[in-house]
Amino acid sequence: MSHRFPQKLVLAAVAALLLVIAVPSWAGQVLVYSQSPDFNGLYASQNDTAVFGMFAQAYDNFKLGSATSITQVNWVGGYYNPQSQGAISSWAVAFYADNSGQPGALITMYNISGTASETSLGVDNLGDPVYSYSASSLGFSAAAGTTYWLSVVPTVPFPPQWGWTTSSQGDGVAWQNFIGIGSQIPSDLAFSLYTTQNNTTPEPGSLMLLGTGIVGIAAMLRRKLGA
């Protein structure tokens, strides 16, 4: 049985997440690339420890305008079949070269122990429970103007299935290997890339943005709760 969270709680959680992304310098990170979630579905990406092994892997491509050391990756995903939270023990966060419009050779992989700070965002438009994730202390050197493919795969027993949340931003193309068959999928996937900034002091304009956003969330919740 699925459980739906009240819409106002979902909106508040998403708004709070966007505020954190808007002021990444507090964590010493600068946003260099982002595809925001549209919460319209999930594409399977999973290493199943119970039966099937690594039966599904999803990828999405990106290109940066200047050479950048990617030190943090954030992404959004969730559970389905059934719609209940799984028990993630680790993650594989990997970068691949491009091979004529699809993932090519593996460049580097980071093995992340634990859940990657799994944090609930409520449910998506299909009623699937969705979460934000983050992996830091990375060091992938991305060249300017070069296409790369990012993949995130949790180690989690099936059922449930874990899937990467869709995004309406990007080039409209992602990729999935499912039970040994690779194919293009007609949606981008939700993730953000960061690089480390030495100066972690927020600028006055960023502080004003954060303050304005918090006031806006408070006003929205008062209206919703008073409705």
N, C-alpha and C positions, 0 to 999 in steps of 0.2 A: 504494500500500500504506500502510495506517495503522500508526502506532507507538504503543503504549500505555506510559505511564510507570508505574512501580510505585506502588501506591496510597499507600504511606507517604510518598512524596515529594509527592504531590498534597495529602494532608492537612496536611503540614508547611507547604507553601507557602500554602495557604488560611488556616491558623491564623496564620501570620506576617502575612498581609495584614489579618486581622481585628484583630490587635494594633495595627498601624499606624493603622487607622481608630479604634480605641478611644482613642488618645492623639493626636488631631490637633493639639493645641496646640503640639506640638514644631515644627510647620511654620508656626505662627502662624495655623492654620485651626481653625474650630469646626464640627463636623458639625451641619447643620440639617435634613437630610432624607436618608433612606437606604432603598433596596430591595436587599437582599442577593441575590447569585446563588444559584439552586438547581441550576444546571448541567444542566438537563434539555433544553436545545436552543438553537437560534440562529435569529433572524429577520433576513433579508437587509437590509442597508443599505449601499449601495456606489455610488461614482462610478467607473465602469470607464473607464480611459484607453485600453484596447485597442480595444473595439468598440462597446459598448452605451451609454456615457455614464452619466448618473445614472439607472440603471434601477430602483433600489430605495432607499427611504428609510423608516426606522422611527422611531416617536415614542412617548413615554410621558408621561402627565400627572402633575402634582403640584400640591399646594396647601400653603402655609405659614401657620402661625398668626399670624405677625407680619411686618411689613414688613422685608425683609432684602436686603442687597446680596450677591448670589451671586458669589463671587470664584474659586471652584474647582469643577470637576466631575470626578468619577472615574466610570469605567464599566468593564464587563467584556464581552468579546466574543471571537470566534474565527473559525476558518477551516474550510470544508468544500467539498466538490465541486471538488477533492479535499481531503483532510485534511492540508494542508501550509501552512506559513507564507507569507503574501504579502509584497509589498514596498510598504508604505504610504509615500506621499510627503507627505501632508498630511491634515488633518481639517477638516470644517465642523461646528462646535458651535453649534446655533441654538436660540432660544427663540421659541415661537409662542403667539399668543392662542388661547383656546378658542372653538370655534364649534359650540355645541349638541352637545357630547360628542365632537368630533373636532378635529384641528388646524385653526386658522384662519389669520389673517394673520401673516406673519413680523414679529416685533418687533425682534430683533437677531440677528446671526450673527457668530461669531468664527472666523477662518481661522487654523488652527494648523499651522505648518510642521513637518514631520517626523512621527514615529510616535506622538507624545503619550506618551512614556516607556513604550512597549510592553514589558511584563514577563510572562514565562511563568508560568502557574499550573498547568501540567500539561495534563490532558485532562478533558473533561466526561463525563457519563454515556453519551454516544453515541460517545466516542472522538475527538471533535473537539479539536484543540489550542486552548486558551483563554488569554487574556491580560488583564492589567489595564492601564488607560490613565488618564491624568490631564492635564487642561488647567487652568492657573492664570492669574493676572493678568487675570481677567475682571472684569466690573463690571455684571452684570445686576441691576437694581432690581426685586425682586418685591414686589408689594403683598400685604397680609394678606388671607387668605381668598379669593384669586383663583386660578382654575385656569389653569395654563400647560402647554405641551407642550414637552418637550426632545427634540431630535433630534441624533444623532451619525452622521456619514457620512464614512468614509475614502475618500480617493482612492487606489485600488489596482487594478492590472490584473486582469482575469478571464481565466483561472482563477488562483487559487481564488476562491470567494465569501467575503465577510466577513459575519458575522452578529452581532447583539447578543444577549447571553446572557439567558435567561429568569430571572424572579424569582417566588417565591410570595408576595411581599409587595406591598401596594398595593391597588388596587380591582379587580384582575382584568381590566383593560381597557388595551390599547395600540392602536396604529394602524400601518398599513404601506401605502405606495404602491409598487406593483410593476408595472413596465411600464405606467405610466399609469393603473392601476386602484387606487383607495383602498378599504381595507376594515379593519374592526376585527379585531384578533387576540386570542385568548382567553388571554393571559398578560401579566403585567407584565414589565418589563425591568430589568436590574440597573444601578443608578447611585446615586451619592451626591452631595449638594450641600453646599458649605462656605461660610462667611463668614469674613472676616479678623478675628482677635482681636489687639488691641494687645499684650496681655501674653502672651508666648510661653513663660513659665516654667512647667513642669509642676507641678501640685499634688502634695503628698506622697501622696495617695491614688492618683493616676494612676501615680506611680512604683512604688508597691506593686503595682498591677494589672499593670504591664508586667513587673516582676520575677517575679511569680507565674506569668504566662503563659509567660515564657521557660523557667522551671524545668519547667513542665508539658510544653512541647514537647520539652525535652531528655529528660525521663523517658519520653515516648511513643516517641521515636526509639530509646532504649535497649531498650525492650520489644520494638519492632518488629524491630530489628536482631538482637536476641538470640533471637527466636522461631524 
